[in-house]
């Protein structure tokens, strides 16, 4: 286990307070407000360490780079919404419910992931 540093603390704080999955670039922008001179390599190194330590979970969306969210957020079943205009990703705390009926006859659903696509409230306001 690596020691906690100001950089790691700032990165974890940025993700926990965002309340949505962040890309490494978004993490850099947010964490740099607390720790100046923070570099992309440091962000990647600390993201890996925080995932390995169990503090963060990697979120992968089809055709997209990795994003990261707090494991406390990931502990609750949820889905994601990706804005097609600004590309930000948001948590969706709703589920379509019993999806076993969606599977082909004779199949059993073991888990599912759902990503909704559209425009976020900020992008709708600006258009």
C-alpha positions in Angstrom: 0.0 0.0 0.0 1.3 3.4 -0.9 1.3 6.3 1.5 -1.3 9.0 1.2 0.0 12.2 -0.4 -1.5 15.6 -1.0 -1.9 14.7 -4.6 -3.7 11.4 -3.9 -6.0 13.1 -1.3 -6.8 15.9 -3.8 -7.6 13.3 -6.5 -9.9 11.3 -4.2 -11.6 14.5 -3.0 -12.2 15.6 -6.5 -13.9 12.3 -7.4 -15.9 12.0 -4.2 -17.3 15.6 -4.5 -18.1 15.3 -8.2 -20.8 12.8 -7.5 -20.4 11.4 -11.0 -17.7 9.4 -12.8 -14.8 11.6 -13.9 -12.3 11.1 -16.7 -8.6 11.5 -15.9 -8.6 14.9 -17.6 -11.6 16.0 -15.4 -9.8 14.7 -12.3 -6.7 16.7 -13.3 -8.8 19.9 -13.7 -10.6 19.5 -10.4 -7.7 18.3 -8.3 -5.4 21.0 -9.7 -7.6 23.5 -7.8 -6.2 22.0 -4.5 -2.7 21.0 -5.6 -1.0 23.2 -8.1 1.5 21.7 -10.5 -0.3 18.4 -10.6 0.6 16.5 -13.7 -1.3 13.9 -15.8 1.2 11.1 -15.0 0.6 11.7 -11.3 -3.1 11.5 -11.8 -2.9 8.2 -13.7 -0.5 6.7 -11.1 -2.8 7.7 -8.2 -5.9 6.6 -10.0 -4.4 3.2 -10.4 -3.3 3.1 -6.8 -6.8 4.2 -5.6 -8.4 1.5 -7.7 -5.9 -1.1 -6.4 -6.6 0.0 -2.8 -10.4 -0.3 -3.4 -11.2 3.4 -2.9 -12.2 3.9 -6.6 -13.9 1.9 -9.3 -13.2 2.2 -13.0 -16.3 2.9 -15.1 -16.1 1.9 -18.7 -18.6 2.9 -21.4 -18.6 1.5 -24.9 -16.1 3.3 -27.1 -14.9 5.6 -24.3 -11.9 5.9 -22.1 -12.0 4.9 -18.5 -13.7 7.1 -15.9 -13.5 6.8 -12.1 -16.1 6.9 -9.3 -15.9 6.4 -5.6 -16.6 2.8 -4.5 -19.1 4.2 -2.0 -21.1 5.3 -5.1 -20.4 2.1 -6.9 -21.7 0.0 -3.9 -25.3 1.0 -4.8 -26.7 -0.4 -8.0 -26.9 2.4 -10.6 -26.5 3.2 -14.2 -25.0 6.0 -16.2 -26.1 8.8 -18.5 -23.7 10.3 -21.0 -24.3 13.7 -22.6 -23.7 13.5 -26.3 -22.8 17.1 -26.5 -20.3 17.7 -23.6 -19.4 14.0 -23.1 -19.8 14.2 -19.3 -21.2 11.1 -17.5 -23.7 11.2 -14.7 -25.0 8.6 -12.3 -28.6 7.4 -12.8 -30.1 6.0 -9.6 -33.0 4.2 -11.2 -33.2 0.8 -12.8 -35.7 -0.7 -15.3 -36.4 -3.4 -12.7 -36.9 -7.0 -13.6 -35.0 -7.4 -16.8 -35.2 -11.2 -17.0 -38.1 -10.8 -19.4 -35.8 -9.0 -21.8 -33.5 -12.0 -22.2 -34.1 -14.6 -24.9 -36.3 -17.5 -23.9 -34.3 -20.0 -21.8 -31.6 -17.5 -20.9 -30.8 -16.2 -17.4 -29.6 -12.6 -16.7 -26.8 -12.6 -14.2 -26.0 -8.8 -14.3 -26.6 -5.8 -16.4 -25.2 -2.4 -17.2 -27.3 0.4 -18.8 -26.0 3.6 -20.3 -28.5 6.3 -21.4 -27.4 8.8 -24.0 -28.8 12.3 -24.6 -28.1 15.9 -23.6 -27.6 17.0 -20.0 -29.5 20.0 -18.5 -26.5 22.4 -18.9 -26.2 21.6 -22.6 -30.0 21.8 -23.1 -30.0 25.3 -21.5 -27.1 26.5 -23.7 -28.7 25.4 -27.0 
